Amino acid sequence: KELHSDALVLGQETGMVRSYGTDPYGSYYEDSFLMFDVTSEDSSIHPKTVVYGLEVDGVYKAYLEDDIIASGNFVVDFVAGNQVSIERDSAGVVEILNLDTGEELVMERDFWFAWYAFHPNTLVYNR
């Protein structure tokens, strides 16, 4: 406030009907309802389960966030013959490394239904 005394502050009284103090998605995170159709579905995992997906040499694999947490926030696994590590820090930031090459791998944080819709041949980590 001292440095920017003329700054505008966003408030919740917008004059609009929507309440900005509540999540507009409500129970969407917990129920199985999808807002749009997907071409590939797999019901073995709840569709709104958070997964971290990665690709190594054309092989796709998903890691359930709850499994990573249950494993002490650190998992070592093999994908396409490459040893990988998945580490989740106390802030929830996830880093995935190819331990064979030392490179950081690109990962996606998705709901299971979204990851599976694009990668129906995905493998799933089993702890």
C-alpha positions in Angstrom: 0.0 0.0 0.0 2.9 2.3 0.8 4.6 1.8 -2.6 1.4 1.9 -4.7 -1.1 4.0 -2.8 -3.0 4.7 -6.1 -3.4 1.0 -7.0 -6.9 -0.3 -7.5 -8.0 -3.3 -5.4 -10.2 -6.0 -6.8 -13.3 -6.5 -4.6 -16.1 -9.1 -4.5 -18.9 -6.5 -4.9 -18.9 -6.3 -8.7 -22.6 -5.6 -9.4 -22.9 -9.0 -11.1 -25.1 -11.9 -10.0 -22.2 -14.3 -9.7 -20.7 -14.7 -6.2 -17.0 -14.4 -6.4 -16.6 -15.8 -2.9 -17.6 -19.3 -3.9 -16.2 -21.8 -6.4 -18.4 -21.8 -9.6 -17.7 -25.5 -10.2 -19.3 -26.6 -6.9 -19.2 -30.4 -6.6 -17.8 -30.8 -10.1 -14.4 -32.0 -8.7 -16.1 -34.8 -6.7 -18.8 -36.1 -9.0 -18.5 -38.1 -12.2 -20.4 -35.6 -14.3 -18.3 -34.2 -17.3 -19.2 -30.9 -18.8 -18.4 -32.2 -22.3 -18.2 -35.5 -24.2 -14.9 -37.4 -24.5 -14.2 -40.0 -27.1 -12.2 -42.4 -24.8 -13.2 -43.1 -21.2 -11.9 -45.5 -18.5 -14.0 -46.0 -15.4 -11.3 -47.9 -13.4 -10.2 -44.6 -11.9 -12.6 -41.9 -10.8 -12.7 -39.4 -13.7 -11.8 -36.4 -11.5 -8.8 -38.0 -9.9 -5.7 -35.8 -10.3 -2.9 -37.4 -12.3 0.5 -36.4 -13.5 1.1 -37.6 -17.0 4.3 -37.9 -18.9 5.6 -39.3 -22.2 9.0 -40.9 -22.7 9.9 -42.2 -26.1 6.3 -42.5 -27.2 5.2 -44.3 -24.0 2.6 -42.5 -21.9 2.2 -43.0 -18.2 0.0 -41.5 -15.5 0.7 -41.2 -11.8 -2.1 -40.5 -9.4 -1.4 -37.6 -7.1 -2.7 -39.5 -4.1 -0.2 -42.3 -4.8 2.7 -39.9 -5.0 1.7 -38.4 -1.7 1.2 -41.8 -0.1 4.7 -42.7 -1.3 6.2 -39.9 0.8 6.1 -37.5 -2.2 8.8 -39.4 -4.0 8.5 -42.1 -6.6 11.1 -43.9 -8.7 9.8 -45.8 -11.7 10.7 -47.0 -15.2 9.0 -45.7 -18.4 10.1 -47.0 -21.8 13.2 -48.4 -20.2 14.2 -45.1 -18.6 14.4 -44.6 -14.9 12.4 -41.6 -13.8 11.8 -39.9 -10.5 8.7 -38.0 -9.5 9.1 -35.6 -6.6 6.4 -33.4 -5.0 7.5 -30.7 -2.7 5.6 -29.3 0.3 4.0 -26.6 -1.8 2.7 -29.3 -4.2 5.1 -28.5 -7.0 6.0 -31.7 -8.9 9.3 -32.3 -10.7 9.9 -35.3 -13.0 13.4 -36.2 -14.0 14.8 -38.8 -16.4 17.5 -40.2 -14.1 19.3 -41.8 -17.0 19.8 -38.5 -18.9 19.4 -36.0 -16.0 16.8 -34.0 -18.0 13.6 -32.7 -16.5 10.6 -34.2 -18.2 7.5 -32.3 -19.3 4.5 -33.4 -17.4 0.8 -32.6 -17.3 -1.4 -32.2 -14.3 -4.8 -33.3 -15.4 -8.0 -35.0 -14.3 -7.9 -38.7 -15.2 -10.7 -38.4 -17.7 -8.8 -35.6 -19.6 -5.4 -37.5 -19.6 -7.1 -40.7 -20.7 -9.1 -39.0 -23.5 -5.9 -37.9 -25.2 -3.8 -41.0 -24.2 -6.1 -44.1 -24.1 -3.0 -46.4 -24.3 -1.5 -44.9 -21.2 0.1 -46.9 -18.5 -0.8 -46.2 -14.9 1.7 -46.4 -12.1 0.8 -48.9 -9.4 2.5 -48.4 -6.1 
